[in-house]
Every structure is written in C-alpha cells, then in structure tokens.
Amino acid sequence: MSFDSATAVQRADNSIWTGAIQPGWDIFDNANGGYMMAIAARAMSAAADDRLPVSVTAHFTRPGKPGPVSIATEVVRAGRTFSTVRADLSSEAGLVLAMLGSFADADRSTGDALLIDSGIPELPPPEACVLARPAVDAPLPPPLMDKVEERIHPDDAGTLLGKPSGRPQMRGWFRLPDGEPMTPFTLLMAADAFPPAVFNASLPLAWTPTLEMTTHIRTTHIDGWLRCQFTTRFVTGGYLEEDGEVWDESGRLVAQSRQMALLPR
Amino acid sequence: MSFDSATAVQRADNSIWTGAIQPGWDIFDNANGGYMMAIAARAMSAAADDRLPVSVTAHFTRPGKPGPVSIATEVVRAGRTFSTVRADLSSEAGLVLAMLGSFADADRSTGDALLIDSGIPELPPPEACVLARPAVDAPLPPPLMDKVEERIHPDDAGTLLGKPSGRPQMRGWFRLPDGEPMTPFTLLMAADAFPPAVFNASLPLAWTPTLEMTTHIRTTHIDGWLRCQFTTRFVTGGYLEEDGEVWDESGRLVAQSRQMALLPR
C-alpha cells in the first residue's frame, strides 16, 4: 500500500475526518509517530482548503494501533496567508495525538536561500549506504522499513546490528518505494522514520517514547532522494531531544524537526 | 511590575481565564511573544492542576497589544504523568495565539545528565557583558529591556548599535530584576527575549514576524543567571528558524527553543 493510500482521509462530517492506521507502519507494534502526524495533517489540510503544512506540532498521548481513526479538526483562524488548525486524532481506544499547525498555499515558499550557516549532511551515494530492511525474527529493524526506502550512512548503521557508533547521530537517504512522489506529508513521516540517533550513543536506553514533535516544512516541491540527518545532543533531566534536518536531492533544506522524548524512570 | 504580576491570570469560568498584556513588555509596540506564551501557559498550568510546562508550542495569529486578554483552555487529556492542554489567547481584537502543550508535576524532571554532546555557551562574566537598555529615542532596544536584565556577549552586542557581527548568533545572560525568582514560565519568555540572532547576519532584513515557537523545559528549579545562546542557520524558502539553548548558572540545560519566522515577501 502506498504512503498516499495509507494516509488517506475521508470527510465524515463538517469537521470530522476518518482514516485508518494501516498495519505494517509500526515499530514495536506501535504506529510510527510521523506516519500518524501525516494522517492528521492530511485532515487538517483538507479542512484548511487544501493549504499545506508549514509548521506542525503533535503531542502524543497513547500508542497508535492499526485500525480506524477519526480526526476532529478545527480551523482556528483562516488568514490571508496562513490557516491555523487544530486536530485530535483518536482511535477506538481514545485520543492518540493532539496537533496544532499552520498551513499555507503551495506557492508561499520561495526558492531563495539568503543564509545557509551549516553544511548539507555528508553521505556516500545511496548505493554505498546500508539499506534498512525489516528483521525476519527480531522487532528491529521494524516492519516500517518495508514501507519506505532508507539507506543509512555506513558509519551510523552499526546500531541496526547492535553495534552503536558511539556518536548520537543518524544520517541517511530516504524515499518512497516504487517511485511514489513525495509531498509535504511525506516529510512529516521522513523526519521520524530513522532509528533514533541516541541509539548510536552507547547509552543503556530502551525505547524512548516521544512526547512532542514539531516539524517545519520549507517547500512544497521535493526533488528526488531526501538526504537526512538526526542528532541528539542532550540527554538530561529525564528527557532527550532529537533534531532533524531533511534536504532534497537538489541540495535544498526542505524540513527541520525536533522531538522531545522521555527517558523511562 | 514584576514578571509574576505581569503574567497573572484569574479564573473567570470553568475553563476561561482572564489576564492582561501589560504595557512595556513590547517590541515595536507588539507584546513579546514569549511573554504572551507565559501568560497563556499560566492559565494552561492552572487548568491542569498546577502542573508545569514541559513542552509548549504557540502559533501566532495577530500582534498582541496592551489590554485585557482571555485564555480559553481545554485539558485534552489528564494522564498519570502528563496533561495535554490547549489554549487560545484572545484580545479584544481577536485571537492572538493558539497554544498546545504538555504539563507535568514539578518533580517529573531529574537532575541526571546522561549525555551532553554540545558545549555550554561561552560567555564572559555578566559584568563584562553589555547591559541592554531601552533606547530613549529609538524603537530598539525595546521597552522590554526595562522589564528584564539582559547582558549580551560583547562580540554579539554590535547589533544593538547597528553594527552586526556577521555571524547569526546571540549570546547573553538573562535574569529578572530585583531578585525575582525565575520559574518555568520565565523560561518561556527568556527564550524569546533577546535580539534576533539573524540581526547579526548582515542581511537586509526588517523585523521577521514569528509564525510558531516551541519551547522545551527540562527542569522546574532554576539556579541564578540564565546563560542563553541563540543561532539561526537557515534563511531559506521564505522562512528562518532560530534555535535557543538556555542554561542556568549551575551549568544545567534548562530549556531549548526553536521558532520559525517569516521573511516578508
């Protein structure tokens, strides 16, 4: 099933949309957070006259399991340039995530780069990177790796084999299989679809649940492979952040992300 | 007027709180965004049985002017550890900002630092930095500088005098005047209270309105001066981000922030 089909929503009511968390888009049996953000964002976008996401924040309240979901949307404000939209995505078990975002018309963004004060992530060509495939007999790499094509920098891929690099960084290429074109909604998932950078830090950490994730999207046109880089700098006070940068193949920054995750106590 | 008084809210109804944007907390006649986030977050916290902010996102829809405001809150979910809360802060002119946040009990955070993969911002001692004071006959530095004590790194302070450093960075010390203690709500303002880092980049930019701001707070106990650092790395596609780190005097990371601002077209 394509990403487009797996994130599709239908209008059920004035402000209520329905969709489904599809099986196979999960990690440890929980649906990928960025995938669920994409579902909710499609409902928010539809509610905002098809404006596209520019900045979207999700707070996660319950793991998402495969099955039907409903998305209650509210256009808080429809301005000349931006629409501010809220949404709750709920499964039969209850609220899964609460979202808030700003959406704009497709041509809001410009191609101009006035300042780039940080390098594009350095990656060997995709064919020289490590293709992440779902494990046959282990929970990791997760089933999600069947839904996307991820090629991880050889220096960062040891975590897939239980050999962390020692550096809390994760770099790699991302695209959808079968040539499916990528949209701003794909970026919401791509920013959350790599193994956690902190897994490369050699810390005694189990899975860290995400409390909040914010993704900023700078363009609506995405060219070729995505070149991705994720880093965690601070594991302190019971929390950690993961910062992401997503560039497209033509060398433009297309998205930035940050998520805050919890250390189990 | 203290920060505590200037951000005070009173319950008007079950879920509605009232407060005021006080005069003097502004920049170019618009109330500081972080200050308004603090007002809304106090209402959200009160609605969540005094749990304190851990991650708060605001989308700004209209400039804030001095005068009464109301904050409509909704506790989306009250969990064992976190409460997820929404709020709209409105003035007589209409919606000013929409917020979404997670709040936790004061003792959720721990002091443990498992990983710090980035240096604490380097700053000369406060007395060797440049005290930011409101201009007598110019809009910048703004009146807000009377409400806080900000001491800016000499290398970054040239922007106050129209002499940008050429590097999109802003570092400095922050505290409240008169020994007023700082709280997580203060951090929401501190993360937005310095001159924009991009002003040091020598770009032909006027003021850039903030579309969205997210602040993560890692502790509820804040010790002494705040040591702050803000950077902008990407001015592309019609947007720029500003990333902030706020440390306290004892050398702990107390907050991280990111805002997305618009380039006027």
Chai-1 contact restraints between the chains, C-beta under 6 A:
chainA,res_idxA,chainB,res_idxB,connection_type,confidence,min_distance_angstrom,max_distance_angstrom,comment,restraint_id
A,S55,B,E212,contact,1.0,0.0,6.0,A-B,restraint_1
A,S55,B,M260,contact,1.0,0.0,6.0,A-B,restraint_2
A,T57,B,T57,contact,1.0,0.0,6.0,A-B,restraint_3
A,T57,B,L100,contact,1.0,0.0,6.0,A-B,restraint_4
A,H59,B,T84,contact,1.0,0.0,6.0,A-B,restraint_5
A,H59,B,S102,contact,1.0,0.0,6.0,A-B,restraint_6
A,T61,B,R77,contact,1.0,0.0,6.0,A-B,restraint_7
A,T61,B,T84,contact,1.0,0.0,6.0,A-B,restraint_8
A,V76,B,A98,contact,1.0,0.0,6.0,A-B,restraint_9
A,R77,B,T61,contact,1.0,0.0,6.0,A-B,restraint_10
A,R77,B,L95,contact,1.0,0.0,6.0,A-B,restraint_11
A,T84,B,H59,contact,1.0,0.0,6.0,A-B,restraint_12
A,T84,B,T61,contact,1.0,0.0,6.0,A-B,restraint_13
A,T84,B,A98,contact,1.0,0.0,6.0,A-B,restraint_14
A,L95,B,R77,contact,1.0,0.0,6.0,A-B,restraint_15
A,A98,B,V76,contact,1.0,0.0,6.0,A-B,restraint_16
A,A98,B,T84,contact,1.0,0.0,6.0,A-B,restraint_17
A,L100,B,T57,contact,1.0,0.0,6.0,A-B,restraint_18
A,L100,B,L100,contact,1.0,0.0,6.0,A-B,restraint_19
A,S102,B,H59,contact,1.0,0.0,6.0,A-B,restraint_20
A,S102,B,L211,contact,1.0,0.0,6.0,A-B,restraint_21
A,S109,B,G237,contact,1.0,0.0,6.0,A-B,restraint_22
A,S109,B,G238,contact,1.0,0.0,6.0,A-B,restraint_23
A,T110,B,G238,contact,1.0,0.0,6.0,A-B,restraint_24
A,A113,B,T236,contact,1.0,0.0,6.0,A-B,restraint_25
A,L114,B,L203,contact,1.0,0.0,6.0,A-B,restraint_26
A,L114,B,V235,contact,1.0,0.0,6.0,A-B,restraint_27
A,L115,B,A201,contact,1.0,0.0,6.0,A-B,restraint_28
A,L115,B,V235,contact,1.0,0.0,6.0,A-B,restraint_29
A,I116,B,F234,contact,1.0,0.0,6.0,A-B,restraint_30
A,D117,B,P168,contact,1.0,0.0,6.0,A-B,restraint_31
A,D117,B,R233,contact,1.0,0.0,6.0,A-B,restraint_32
A,S118,B,R233,contact,1.0,0.0,6.0,A-B,restraint_33
A,P168,B,D117,contact,1.0,0.0,6.0,A-B,restraint_34
A,A201,B,L115,contact,1.0,0.0,6.0,A-B,restraint_35
A,L203,B,L114,contact,1.0,0.0,6.0,A-B,restraint_36
A,L211,B,S102,contact,1.0,0.0,6.0,A-B,restraint_37
A,E212,B,S55,contact,1.0,0.0,6.0,A-B,restraint_38
A,T214,B,T214,contact,1.0,0.0,6.0,A-B,restraint_39
A,H216,B,M260,contact,1.0,0.0,6.0,A-B,restraint_40
A,R218,B,G237,contact,1.0,0.0,6.0,A-B,restraint_41
A,R218,B,Y239,contact,1.0,0.0,6.0,A-B,restraint_42
A,T219,B,G237,contact,1.0,0.0,6.0,A-B,restraint_43
A,R233,B,D117,contact,1.0,0.0,6.0,A-B,restraint_44
A,R233,B,S118,contact,1.0,0.0,6.0,A-B,restraint_45
A,F234,B,I116,contact,1.0,0.0,6.0,A-B,restraint_46
A,F234,B,L253,contact,1.0,0.0,6.0,A-B,restraint_47
A,V235,B,L114,contact,1.0,0.0,6.0,A-B,restraint_48
A,V235,B,L115,contact,1.0,0.0,6.0,A-B,restraint_49
A,T236,B,A113,contact,1.0,0.0,6.0,A-B,restraint_50
A,T236,B,R218,contact,1.0,0.0,6.0,A-B,restraint_51
A,T236,B,L253,contact,1.0,0.0,6.0,A-B,restraint_52
A,G237,B,S109,contact,1.0,0.0,6.0,A-B,restraint_53
A,G237,B,R218,contact,1.0,0.0,6.0,A-B,restraint_54
A,G237,B,T219,contact,1.0,0.0,6.0,A-B,restraint_55
A,G238,B,S109,contact,1.0,0.0,6.0,A-B,restraint_56
A,G238,B,T110,contact,1.0,0.0,6.0,A-B,restraint_57
A,Y239,B,R218,contact,1.0,0.0,6.0,A-B,restraint_58
A,E241,B,Q256,contact,1.0,0.0,6.0,A-B,restraint_59
A,L253,B,F234,contact,1.0,0.0,6.0,A-B,restraint_60
A,L253,B,T236,contact,1.0,0.0,6.0,A-B,restraint_61
A,Q256,B,E241,contact,1.0,0.0,6.0,A-B,restraint_62
A,R258,B,R258,contact,1.0,0.0,6.0,A-B,restraint_63
A,M260,B,S55,contact,1.0,0.0,6.0,A-B,restraint_64
A,M260,B,H216,contact,1.0,0.0,6.0,A-B,restraint_65
